[in-house]
Amino acid sequence: MATPITITALAHNSTAEYVNAPYMPYANPNAPTGGTLSLDTRGTFNAANKWMTTGVAMIGTDYLYDTLMTGSLNEAFTMYPQLASKVTYDPDDTSWIVYHLNPAARFWDGSPVTSRDVKATYEAILNKGPMYIRSYLSDIKDIQVIDKQRVKFVFASTENKEILLTVGQFPIFAKSSIDADFEKISLTPLMGSGPYKLGRVDAGRSVSYVRDPNYWGRDLMVNRGRYNFDMIKFVYYQSDEIAFEGFKSGQYRFRPENKASNWATGYNFPAVKAGLINKETITSQNPVPMQALVMNMRRPIFQDIRVRQALTAAYDFEWMNKTLFHGQYERLQSFFHGSELAATGTPSSQEMQVLTPLLSKLEPIQRKAVLMEWQLPTSDGNGFNREGLLKARQLLLDAGFYYNDMKLYQPNGSLAQIEILMTGETMGRVLLPYIRNLKRLGFDATLRQVDGPQYYERMRRFDYDMVVDVFAQSLSPGAEQAAFWGSAAADEPGNHNTIGIKNAAIDEVVAALGGAENREEIVLYTQVLDRLLRAGHYLVPLYGKSGTNVAYWDQYRHTKKLPTNAVGIDYWWVDKEAEARVNQYLKQ
């Protein structure tokens, strides 16, 4: 056994670059404080606690809470001190870690943050929290209070090296408040120690957070030049169209623009012409989130891989990108698109070493595809997708589907029906042309739009044929992949395996990724996982883009060098003179 070491920063399979830095490289330690950051969001809310299984939580509650450590926006997976000032662990025995709390850490009411609060928080989340979080933290065996400032996490095995850092990422609540209120659906948040307190709540319409002038942690290295806004406000809208109008009239002033047509042609309103709106594309080295139509493998119709291939061939990306998106999007060829984690070309010799023993566990089509260079079908963009539909038709016939009276039937004689579930308006124009193509193939295809609560409940119970899902990935994938693609997660209501994948080869690679020993292994196992997921044809990749388009009223400022993996809005600030100009303009 090695001697346990005590250090201030934790890095997973890498080194913490900023351990001696006075502040983060993307922060401005002299940023002025004040002003309001206002943003938009969708839907509604009826609760302040997002860590329980009932209720719909308001957005932004992370501002209320500190975590034991906080991540760097420039590194793959590195944690720096926040509530904890250091950690002790044994590099040779990763079955435990001790977090040392900063004696200065205080809740809003001035009471100290202690080990008992940490233990109570984790026990509440593990026993009463959402299913996907419980499975993410399932390696925690015990949480022990050593003394007021030291808390020890004991793990079920030494396999999951990430868990040492993972337990530093969750918000910490006051024990008294957990005991009294954890499972109450209420608009009063649990007691926290974070930089903001809950401000005004306008039920279902907006929520604001106000900076705590007595915040204990403002001089920590990670917090210098961060949390500069006096107020952060989120305005709720039912649809993106209404939200865009709200932005134009200054109801909120910072907008990530996710709609290509807006970006291309929508920014020509008077405030833009008056030079009061900034448009910026902020690049990122993070994988582009995989936005896709998932096929629910729990439904018999999707069991045959040829049917899943046919459904992919029916999607006409080229036409859609041209007509709906002004050519601004990229086809997502990978689950880790645009990053070093994406698998390219044919497998390398290292990848082959991992893949070879797994090949016998794959069905023939998946086995063949995993070894080839990956390329999604492309159309000529004229809107008919004739080749794609002919290919899809042949695949369906090969799978035993047949036609009768112009209708398509499954091999068992029942009608080939597919319902795509959605909530809100946004995806309709993308999904309707796809449904048209499915109908041309003979499917009885429908688009079913339901309200938010019904949608979340159906998602939780996996009650859909196809649905749009987004799989966002970090630069350091690990244990959380089991929640997306693992066999166990497929049977857990509320977990993230929306596809219902149960594949022994994928389970093995996810386990290997969780136990990766260094950065090279993380990249290697992720690339193999990427190949296996693509070759299973479990979803129809829609579209995405590297980088984020943001539009904002000309009152916000940021450092020249933004973080490499995020927009880093918490490090921006308000230019007061510019804000006065904007206010003056909006009064006219």
N, C-alpha and C positions, 0 to 999 in steps of 0.2 A: 504494500500500500504506500502511496505517496503521502507526503505530509499535506494536510489541507492548506489551501492558500486563501488569503483574504485580499480581494481586489475591489476597485471602485466601478469598473465597467465590465460588462459581459459581452463577448462576441461569439456567435455560433459559427464554428469552422472558418474564422477569419480573425483579424486583429482590430481592436477598437482604435481608430485613427485619431480621435479627438480627446483622448483621455486626459491630456494635459492642456487642452485648449482653454482659453478664457471664456469663449462662447462659440456657438456653432458657426461654421463658415458662411452659412446663408442668412445669418442674423445681423441686424444692425443694432449694436448695443446702445447706440445713442438715438434710437428711433423715438420720436415724440409720442407721448400717449394722448389719448382723447379720441373724440369722434365716434362714429357708429359704423360698423360693418353690417350691411343688410343683404340677405340672400333669400332665394325662394325655395320652396319645396312643395311636394304634392301630397294629396290625401287629407287625413285628419288625425286627431289624437284624443285619447281620454286618460292618459296616465303619464307619470313622470319617471317610472322605473322600467327600463327596457330589459332588465335581467330576470323578469318573471315570465311565466308562460301565458298569462292572460292580459288583456288590455292592449291598446295600440299606443306605444310610447311616443311622446313628443320628440322632435329632432333636436340634436345639439346637447343632450344631457352630458356628453363626455366633458364638456367645459366645467362641469360642477365638481369633477373628481380628479384627484391625483392618482397615479399608479405607482407601484413600488419603484419601477424604472421606466424610462421613456426612450423610444427609438430614435435613431438618426435617420434623416431623410436623404442622406447621401450614401448610406451603406446598406448592404443586403439584410443583415440581421444583427444589429448591435444595440445594446441597451446601456443607457447612462443614468446616474442617480437622480431620483426624484424623491419619493417618500423614504426610500432606503438610501443610505449613504454609501453602503458597501455590501458585499456578499462574501460568504465563506463556503468553499466546497472542495472536494477532493477530485482532481482531474482523472484519477484512476478508478474512482468509485462514484459514478454519477447517480447513485440511488438516493441522494439527499442534497439539500442546499440550505444554508442559513442566510436569511435577509436581515441586515441590521438597520433598524429604523433610525432616521435622523431625529435626535432628541428635540430639535426645534419644530418638528412637524405638528401642525395644529389644525383641528377642525374649525369651521366658521365660528362656533361658539367659544373658541379659545381653549377647549380641552385638548390634551395631547393625543396624537395618534399612536396607539399602542399595538403590541402583538395580538392582544385579544380581539381588537377590531379586525385585524387581518384574518385571523382564524375564523371569526364569525362571518366575515364576508365570503370567504371561500366555501365554508360549509353551506351557507345559504345558496350560493350559485350551484354547488354540486348536488344539493338535495332538491332545490326548488327552481333551478334555472332552466333555460331552454335546452332541449335535447341535444342540439348540435354542440353547445358549449360543454355540456356534461361529458359528451364523448370526447371532445377535444382535450378535456382535463382529466380523462378517466385514469391516467397513470398516477394521479395523486392517491397515495395510500393513507397518509396521515398528516395532520398539521399540528405541530407541537409548539406551545408557548414556552420558550426557555426562560425569558425574563421579560420585563416591560418593553425592551427595545429589540429583542431577538426572537425571530420566529423561524422554525425549521420545517421545511417541506420534505416529507419522506415519500419516495416513489416506489411503485410496484416492481420496477425492474431498472436495469441500467441501460436498456435498449434505446429509449427515447431521449437523446441528448438535448433536444430542443426544449424539453419541458422545464429545464433549469431556467431558461429565459422566459418561457411562456407564462409562468406563474408571476412574473414581474409586470405583466401587461394589463392586468385587470383593475378597474376602479376599486378603491377601498372606501367602504362606508363605516359610519360609527356603529358599534355593536348595539348601543341603546336603541338606535333608530331601526336597525334590522329586526331586533326582538319585537319592537312595537308595530312596525309598518311594512315589512318586506313584501308581503303578499296582498297589501291593500291597493285596489285600483284608485289612485288619488293623484291630484295635480300638485301635491306637495312632495318634493323630492326627498330621498333619504339624505341624512346629514353627511356632507362631504367636506373636503379640505382643499378643493380646487380653486383656480384663479377667478372663477366667476360664480355668482349666486343667481338663482332664478329671479328674473325681474317680473315684468308684466306678462300675464297669460290671457290672451283673448281667445276663449274656448273655440277650438277648431279653426281659428283664423290666423293667429300669429303667436309667437312666443319669443321673449327676449331675455337675455342674460346680461347682468351688470357686473363690471369688474369689482372685485373685492379689494378695497384700498388697504386692508390689513392682511392680504394674502401672504402667508408665511414663506412661500417658496420663490418669491420673485427674483431673488439674487442667486439662485442656483445656476450653474453653468448652462444647462439646457434651456433655462427660462430667460436668459438675458436677451433683450431685444424681441421677446415673444409676448403675446397677449397684450398688444398695445392699444386695442380698441376699448373705450369706456363701455361700449355696449355692442352686443352682437344680437341681431334680430333676424328671425326667420319668418317669412310671410308665406302662408299656405294658399295654394291655388288648386282648383279642381282639374285644370288642363294646362298644357304648355302654351296654347294659343293665348289664353287669358293672362298667363304669367308673363309672356313676352310684352303684352300691352302694359302690364304693371311695371315692367322694367323701363319701357319707353317714357312712362310718366313719372319715373323716379320713386315709385312705391318701394322698390328695393334697388340697390345700386351695384351689385356685383353678380355677374351671371356667367356660369360655365355654359357655353352655347353648344348644345348637343344636336342641333338641327341644321343639317347642311344647307337647306334652302334659305334659312334665316341668315346664316353666315355669308352665303353667296350674294343674296339680294335684299335681305331684310333690314340691313343697317344703313338706311337712307332717310331716316326721320330727322326732324329739325335739330334735335340736340347733337346729332352726329355732324350735321352741316355747320353747327355753331362751334365745332371742335371740342365738345364736352364729353365725348365718349371715346374710350381707348379700346382697340381690338388687338388682342395678342394671342399668338399660338405658342404655348409653353411645352417644350419637348420633355420627354421622360424616357429613362432607360428601363422602366418597368414593363413587364409583359402587357400587351393590349388585352383588356378583359375580353374573354370569349363570350360574345353575345350570340345566342343560337336558339333554334327551335329544337327542344329536346323531345325525344320519342320515349314515352313511358314503357320501359321494358316489362312492366308488370302486366301489360296488355298483350294478349296472344297475337294480335295482328302484327306486332313489331318483332316477334321472336326470330323470324328468318332474316339473316343479314342482307339478303338480296332485296327484301322489301325496304330496308333502311337505306340501301344504296340507291334504290329507285326514287325514294323521297328526297334524297340529296340531289339527284340528277334533275329533278323537276324544278329546282330553285334556279331562277335566272338572275344571278348577281349583276352581270354586265349591263343588262337592260335597266335594272333597278338603279344602279349607281349612276347611269347616264341620265335617266328621266327624272328620278326623284331626288338624287343627291348631288347633282352638278359635278359628278366625277370626283367627289372629295373623299370617298372611302376606299379602304383596302379590303381585299378578300382575306379572311383570317385562315391562313394555311396551317396554323399551329395553335395549340392550347396555351402557348407561351409566346405568341406572335410578337416580333419586334424586339426580342431580348436574346441574350446568349444562351437561354435555356431551351430555345426552340430547336427541334431536330431538323436537320437539313440533309439533302442528298440521300445516299444510301447509308446504312449503319456503318459506323467505324469499327475497327477490330475490337476496341474496348466495349462498344455497344453489343457487338456480336457475342462476346463472352457472357454478357448478362442475358441476352435474348435466347441463345441456343438452347439452354436447358428448359426454357419456357415454351418453345415452339409446339411441343406435343400437346400442350394444354389449350391451344387455340384452334378454332374451326378453320378449315382450309382457306377460305377467302381472307380471313383476318391474318392467317399465317403468311399468305403470299404478300398481302399489302404491307405488312410490317417490315418486310425486307426490301421493298421497292422505294424509289424516290416518290414522295407524296405530291400529288397535284389534284386539286379539286377540279371538277368539270367546268369548262368555260363555254359560253355561248357567243353567238356573233352579235348579240345586243340588239337585234331587230325587233324583239318583243314576242317572237313566236316560239323560240327555244325548241325548234323542231327536232334537232339531233338529240338534245337532252331527253325529250319526251319519248322519242323512239327507243332510246337506250333504256329508259325507265320501264316502258311497256314490256320490252323483252325480258328485263329482270323479273318483273312481276309474273310473266308467263312461266319463266324458269322456276319460280318459287311455287308454281301450282295454282296461281290465281287464274280465273277464266272469265270470259265475257259472255253475257247473255242479255239480249235486248238493250245493247249499248251500256249496260251496267257492269260493274266489276264485282266479282264474287271471290271470297276467300276459298282456299282449298276445302274447307269444311262445309261449304255451301252457303255460309251467311254473307250478307252484303258487306262490301269493303267500306266501312264507315270510319271517318276520322273527324273528331271535333277539336278545334284549336281554341284553347281557353285564354282569355285576356281580360285585363281591367284597364280602365282609362281609355283615352282616344288614340294615343300616340302611335301605337303599332299597327292600327287598322290599315293604313295605306300601304304598309309593307306586306302585311299578311294577305290582303285581298287578291293581289295578282298571283300569289303563290296558290291560294285556294282555287283560283281560276284554272291554273295548270293542273292541280290535282283532279279537278272535275273533268278536264280534258282527258285525263288518264282513266276516267270511269269511277273514281272514288266519289262516294256520297260525303263531300267535305263541307264542314260548316265552321263559322267563326262565332264563338259564344262569348259575349261580353257580359261580365258580372260586376257587381259593386265590390269595393275593397274588402269588407269583412268576409263576404262569401268566397272571394278569390283566395284570401289568406288561409281560410279554413280548408278549402279544396286542395290548396298547395300542401298544407300540413298533412293531409290524409292521402296525398298522392292520387287525387281523384281527377284525372285528366288524361286525354290521349296525347296531345302535344301542347306545349306551352313555351313561351319565350323565357329563357333564364340567362343570367349573366354570371360567368365564373371569373371573378377577379383574382389575380395571382400576384404574389410578391416575388422579389428576386431570390427569396430563400424558402422555397416550398419544402414542406416536411410533413409532420404528423397530421396537419389539417387536411391533407389530400384524402385521407381515409374517409372523412365526412362527405367528400364530393363523389368518390368513385368506389369506396370499399363495400364489400358484400354485407357486412354487419349493418352499415348505415342504410342499406336499401330497405330494411325492415323496420326502421325506427321513425315513427311519425314525427314530422318537424325537422328531420335531419336534411342535409344538403344534397343527398344523392337523389336528385329529382328524376334522373334517368332510370334508376333502379338497376345499375350495373352490378352483376355478380360474376366476377371473372377471376379465377384463381391466379392467373399470371399477373393481372393488375394488382391484386392483393399483395403478392410477393414483392413486386417492385415498390409499391407504396411503403411496405414494411422496411425494405432496404433503404429507401430514401429517408425515412424517419431515423434510421440508425447510421446515416452517413457520417464518416469520420473527418472529412475535409471538404473544401469548396469543390475540388475536382469531382468527388463522388456525388455531391449534390447535383452538379451539372450533368454528369453521366446518367444517373438514375432518372432525372427529370426528362432528359431527352428520350430515354427508353420508354418512360411512361407516356410521353407525347406520342410516340409511334404506336403504342398499343391502343391508346384512346382513339386516335385518328382511324386506325385500321378496323376498329369495331363499328364504325359508321353509326355512332349512337345519337348524333345530332346533326342538324343542318346549320353550318356556320353562316351567320347572316353578314355582318360587316363590322368594321371598327376602324380606328385610326390611332397611330402613335402620336402622342401629344394631346393637349387639351386646348380647345379654343375658349378664351375668356373675353367677355366684354365688360367694361366697368365705367362708371361715371368718373370723370377725371378728378378724383379726389384721393384715390388710393395710390400708394407708392410701395415699391419693393427694392431690395438690394439688386445690384447689377447681376450678381451670380445667384440665380435661384437654385434650390436643391435639385439633384439629378433625378430623384424619384417621386416628386410631388410638386404641386403648385405652392405648397407651404404658406397658405393664407394666414396662418397664425403668426407669421413673422412679418407681415405687411403692416403698414400704418397709414394714418390719415394726414394729408397735408392740409392744415387748417385754413390757409388762405384760399386754396383751391376749393375746399369744401364750401366756403362762404360764397365763392363765385357760383358754384352749382346751385346752392340754396337760393341765391338771388335770381338765377335764371328760372328755377322752378316756380318761384313766386309770381312771375310775370303772367 
